[in-house]
Amino acid sequence: SSLNYTARTSLSYISEKIHQNDTGGDVAIGVYDGCDALILEQEYNQAAYRTYIYVYENELKELFAKKEAEFPASTGKTILSVEDFSMDMVKDGVFRFSCTDSDGQTASTVVGVHSSH
């Protein structure tokens, strides 16, 4: 049941965040403070912001900040504890995410982005 909670919850969370931000093709995988990160870019009040979702010390974290702001990865809000979490772009606009729980069981999902620049 921990796989159902940890892996599926984290994968559902990622999928939902992508769908919420799937407006201008501003979904990418990159690096934030040395961590692989899902980067979602939005504009609010004529300023660019980014949401970073990444793993830091076995915790899936989220950080929302102005595009040019720099904070240590440790300051992100913890979403869930995970043993491992990986992300990669399968092809343009299609991302694969995998989560491994503390029992070593892995679940994965593929998410497509509908918008583009």
C-alpha positions as CSV (number, residue, x, y, z in Angstrom):
1,S,0.0,0.0,0.0
2,S,3.0,2.3,0.5
3,L,3.6,2.1,-3.3
4,N,0.0,3.1,-3.9
5,Y,0.4,6.1,-1.6
6,T,3.9,7.3,-2.3
7,A,4.5,6.5,-5.9
8,R,1.0,7.0,-7.2
9,T,0.5,10.2,-5.2
10,S,3.7,11.7,-6.4
11,L,3.0,10.8,-10.0
12,S,-0.5,12.1,-9.8
13,Y,0.8,15.3,-8.3
14,I,3.3,15.8,-11.1
15,S,0.7,15.0,-13.8
16,E,-1.8,17.5,-12.3
17,K,0.9,20.2,-12.0
18,I,1.8,19.8,-15.7
19,H,-1.8,19.9,-16.8
20,Q,-2.4,23.1,-14.7
21,N,0.5,24.8,-16.3
22,D,0.0,23.4,-19.9
23,T,-0.8,26.8,-21.4
24,G,2.2,28.1,-23.2
25,G,4.5,25.2,-23.7
26,D,6.5,26.3,-20.6
27,V,7.1,22.8,-19.3
28,A,10.7,21.5,-19.3
29,I,13.2,19.3,-17.5
30,G,16.3,20.9,-16.3
31,V,18.5,21.4,-13.3
32,Y,17.8,23.4,-10.1
33,D,20.6,23.8,-7.6
34,G,22.2,20.6,-8.8
35,C,19.0,18.6,-8.8
36,D,17.1,17.3,-11.8
37,A,13.9,19.3,-11.9
38,L,10.6,19.7,-13.7
39,I,10.4,23.4,-14.5
40,L,7.0,25.0,-15.0
41,E,7.1,28.6,-16.1
42,Q,4.2,31.0,-15.6
43,E,3.6,34.7,-15.8
44,Y,1.8,36.7,-13.0
45,N,1.4,40.4,-12.9
46,Q,3.8,40.8,-15.9
47,A,6.6,38.9,-14.0
48,A,8.0,35.5,-14.9
49,Y,7.8,32.8,-12.2
50,R,8.9,29.2,-12.1
51,T,7.8,26.2,-10.2
52,Y,10.5,23.7,-9.7
53,I,9.7,20.1,-8.7
54,Y,12.8,18.0,-7.8
55,V,14.2,15.5,-5.3
56,Y,16.5,16.7,-2.6
57,E,17.7,14.3,0.1
58,N,15.1,11.7,-0.7
59,E,12.2,14.2,-0.6
60,L,10.1,15.3,-3.5
61,K,10.0,19.0,-3.2
62,E,8.4,22.0,-4.8
63,L,9.7,25.6,-5.0
64,F,7.8,28.5,-6.5
65,A,9.9,31.7,-7.1
66,K,10.5,34.5,-9.5
67,K,12.4,33.3,-12.6
68,E,15.6,35.1,-11.7
69,A,15.5,34.2,-7.9
70,E,18.0,31.7,-6.5
71,F,17.3,29.7,-3.4
72,P,19.0,26.5,-2.1
73,A,17.2,23.3,-3.0
74,S,16.7,22.6,0.7
75,T,14.2,25.5,1.0
76,G,11.5,23.8,-1.2
77,K,8.3,22.6,0.3
78,T,8.4,18.8,0.9
79,I,5.6,16.9,-1.0
80,L,6.5,13.3,-0.1
81,S,9.5,11.2,1.0
82,V,10.8,9.0,-1.9
83,E,13.6,6.6,-2.3
84,D,14.2,7.6,-5.9
85,F,12.5,9.8,-8.5
86,S,13.5,10.2,-12.1
87,M,12.2,12.2,-15.0
88,D,13.1,12.4,-18.6
89,M,11.7,13.7,-21.9
90,V,10.7,10.8,-24.1
91,K,10.2,13.1,-27.0
92,D,9.2,16.7,-27.5
93,G,6.3,17.4,-25.2
94,V,6.2,13.9,-23.7
95,F,7.7,13.3,-20.3
96,R,8.3,10.0,-18.3
97,F,8.4,10.1,-14.5
98,S,9.3,7.1,-12.2
99,C,9.1,6.9,-8.4
100,T,10.6,4.3,-6.2
101,D,9.2,3.9,-2.7
102,S,11.1,2.9,0.5
103,D,10.3,-0.8,-0.2
104,G,12.1,-0.6,-3.6
105,Q,8.9,-0.8,-5.7
106,T,8.7,1.5,-8.7
107,A,5.8,3.0,-10.6
108,S,5.9,5.3,-13.6
109,T,3.7,7.4,-15.8
110,V,4.0,9.3,-19.1
111,V,2.6,12.8,-19.4
112,G,2.1,14.7,-22.6
113,V,2.0,18.5,-22.9
114,H,-0.6,19.8,-25.3
115,S,0.5,23.4,-25.7
116,S,3.7,24.6,-27.3
117,H,5.5,27.9,-27.8
